């Protein structure tokens, strides 16, 4: 399983696996209150079948993966456990609810959700992050391409 985690890490860190190099330009982050929130969204075909199976993700030309990790915004950057909920909305206003699953591997914690898309569709993500009395909202957008 550790080997799968390493492969998934590299896929999620933004290594490009397709001719559409603009699809993944590397993970990004935002400082939100007490956290540094790292996020990335990419087509599920970027990961290998055995990795998708290990993480219960569906590989499809029309499904993407959203990965969020939350770090304490200090020198140690320790991984944080939180509750995430959110939506993805296209430019026509069609909304999808995101269902995040928590993945804990050693000291790393990240949250994965899947989203449907069509070719060259831009999705706007609104994600709520809650941890005890802390609440922050992450917003970003991503353009997806069908391979």
Residue pairs with C-beta under 8 A, 6 or more apart in sequence:
1 54
4 50
4 51
4 54
4 55
5 105
5 108
7 47
7 48
7 51
8 47
8 51
8 54
8 55
11 17
11 42
11 46
11 47
11 51
12 27
12 40
12 42
12 65
12 67
12 110
13 26
13 27
13 40
14 24
14 25
14 26
14 27
14 40
15 24
16 23
16 24
17 24
17 46
18 43
18 45
18 46
18 145
18 147
20 145
20 147
22 143
23 42
23 43
23 46
23 143
23 144
23 145
24 40
24 42
24 46
26 40
27 38
27 39
27 40
27 67
28 38
28 39
28 40
28 140
29 36
29 37
29 38
29 39
30 36
30 37
30 39
30 138
30 140
31 37
31 73
32 129
32 136
32 137
32 138
33 73
33 134
33 136
34 72
34 73
34 134
35 70
35 71
35 72
35 73
35 80
35 129
35 134
35 136
36 70
36 71
36 72
36 73
36 77
37 68
37 69
37 70
37 71
37 129
37 136
37 138
38 67
38 68
38 69
38 70
38 71
39 66
39 67
39 68
39 69
39 125
39 127
39 138
39 140
40 66
40 67
41 64
41 65
41 66
41 67
41 115
41 123
41 125
41 140
41 142
41 144
42 64
42 65
42 142
43 61
43 63
43 64
43 65
43 117
43 144
43 145
43 146
43 147
44 52
44 57
44 58
44 59
44 60
44 63
44 64
44 65
44 114
45 59
45 60
45 61
45 147
46 65
47 57
47 59
47 65
49 59
51 57
52 58
52 59
55 103
55 112
56 101
57 65
57 112
57 114
58 114
61 146
61 147
62 116
62 117
62 118
62 146
63 114
63 115
63 116
63 117
64 114
64 115
64 116
64 117
64 123
64 142
64 144
65 112
65 113
65 114
65 115
66 88
66 98
66 100
66 112
66 113
66 114
66 115
66 125
66 127
67 110
67 111
67 112
68 84
68 100
68 110
68 111
68 127
68 129
68 138
69 79
69 108
69 109
69 110
69 111
70 79
70 80
70 82
70 109
70 111
70 129
70 131
71 77
71 78
71 79
71 80
72 78
72 79
72 80
78 107
79 107
79 108
79 109
79 110
80 109
80 131
81 102
81 104
81 109
81 131
82 111
82 129
82 130
82 131
83 129
83 130
83 131
84 98
84 100
84 111
84 113
84 127
84 128
84 129
84 130
85 98
85 100
85 127
85 128
86 97
86 98
86 100
86 113
86 125
86 126
86 127
86 128
86 138
87 95
87 96
87 97
87 98
87 125
87 126
88 95
88 96
88 98
88 115
88 123
88 124
88 125
89 95
89 96
89 123
89 124
89 126
90 117
90 121
90 122
90 123
90 124
91 121
91 122
91 124
96 115
96 116
98 113
98 115
98 125
98 127
99 113
99 114
100 111
100 112
100 113
101 111
101 112
101 113
102 109
102 110
102 111
103 109
103 110
103 111
103 112
115 123
117 123
117 144
117 146
118 144
118 146
119 144
119 145
119 146
120 143
120 144
120 145
121 143
121 144
122 141
122 142
122 143
122 144
123 141
123 142
123 143
123 144
124 139
124 140
124 141
125 138
125 139
125 140
125 141
125 142
126 137
126 138
126 139
127 137
127 138
127 139
128 135
128 136
128 137
128 138
129 135
129 136
129 137
129 138
